Amino acid sequence: MKIILAAGGTGGHFFPAVGLYETIRTTRKDYETIFFTSHRQRHFAHLLPKKTYYIKSIGFSRRNPLAIVIFLLYLLRNTVGALYVFLKEKPNAVVGFGGYVASAPILAALLLGIPYILHEQNSVPGKANRLFARKAEKVLTSLKTSKEYWPAKAQSKIVHTGIPLRKNVAPANSNKSVSNDKHLFTVLIIGGSQGAHIFAEWVQNLLGELKSIRQKMLFIHLCAQSDIEFLENIYTEYDMPHECYGFHERMSDIYSRCTMAICRAGASTLYELAVWQIPAIIVPYPYAADNHQFINAQSIAYPEWYTVVEQHEGAPLAIASHIIRMFDKHKIGSLTKPSAVEVCAHNAGEKIIGIIENDRKIIGVRR
């Protein structure tokens, strides 16, 4: 079996595709996987198969005719490139994880009659997935609440699988030797693939509000590389125990140490926190397409466990008050955890492989 995986350039699209690739690589030795992704992900080449094709693409705005023309030229060039690869490799199926970069491989599959499956991470599907949903073999969703946002012709194809997790994120792969901090209360701040610079701007006000408890806490801050020096200076000024990273290769080691998190509402981040049963203060990115981050946040099943704070000037004060409340609950041992099984689906990678192997059209493709 030869499978093509295609994923956009942001972490929300890219890492679930990597998670599926890792599952295929470890459980299906006779499969060959070929990867299409953004040129921005070249620095993750060590996570990807040897046959990886890096695509350059741009998004577009309907209000900008020139941007639309440039996007279509990129799409044409990338589709021709994908057609060449597909004719050479003769894949059995294509799995698209959304994003503009994934459009060309999916379009090539459509033109050649190669069956394809779509995976959507967010509650509200992106433009590329909505466009190609009608001809897809299956539409795989991560959040149960997303079904209503798909076109009518795609409804019968929807299967809730969850998000394939990378091995270095899964709880079974945490390094127990680093799991126990001397600090009792560890707060993880996750900026997501875009870094969330606003979180860095809020840190000083946040630490000021936490004066009474901050010496009993550890902050682990995942941020844009350009913000690290700025944050190091602030945390040091407040004599705050902290760790700052631009990217961390083994998120399981980070998650295993955390009491709670502050994060955006990207579906992959929320999913990982749910698997690890980490409570969170969620600040949806207010400019996300179709307001999908706010809808992602609202889809979480335990509102007392996941607090949504909208991005505004008073947000640091609101976040601080929630941290203090969680700190007090943790101190007296009343911080109960929901079952991860009730929050999210498990073994998504195996489920997706099972769907591929049980699809008659895919199995019937003889190469």
C-alpha angles and dihedrals in degrees: 000000000000118000130189117209117197124187138168125245102262122087092246091064100029105049097050087054089050088050091055091046091053091050092050092046094052100038105031108046092171094057124096118211126201119190132210119188144138122298085237089073097061090110088065093058090119088066094051138074120265090252099065122144119203116212129198114214142147135214121239143218121222088219093061113067093187092054090051091052092049091047091051092049090052090046092051093049093045093046091053088050092049091048090055092051093046093050089050098043100034097209123201094220146351125226114199122199098190134254129110092277090061092056096080097053091045091049090049090052090050092051093049096043093244111152115246137191126206126216120197121195100187134064091244112049118235124246095261094051093045090051096052099035097096095063097038121114091222137359111215120202132197100200123047092221094063099080095088092059096062126092116268093248090057097051096091091052097055118116123175107225106150124225123309107239125216115242091244090058101046116102092234090065101053119125103242091198091071097037099091117072123185085229111087098208120046122184119199117203112198118191094185124223090312093054098233097236089191089070089058090051091052097050097087094052090042094054091047090058092048095055095125096054109020095101088061091054141075121210119206109191123193106192146146111300089239091060098053098090092045091051095044089057093050096046090047092048090056092043087237120164104239150150123207125197134175089204133351120210095205109046090170088070090051096045092048090063099047130105095183142346142222111210151145118262101253108147095235093054093048091047094051092048090050092051089051092043092233116157115227147194103223121206108186116215100251095211098052116132113273088358086276095157093060090048090048090053092048091052093065108113099220111058094177089054097044114044118197117214118181119225109261140120093278094050097101091056092048091048092049092052091051091049091052090049091051091045091054092048091048091049094056094039097245095121098114121186129223119232110267088218089065093049102046145006119259134218093025093164093057091045092054092048089050091053090051093048093048097048107106094204092053094044089047092059102102115195 
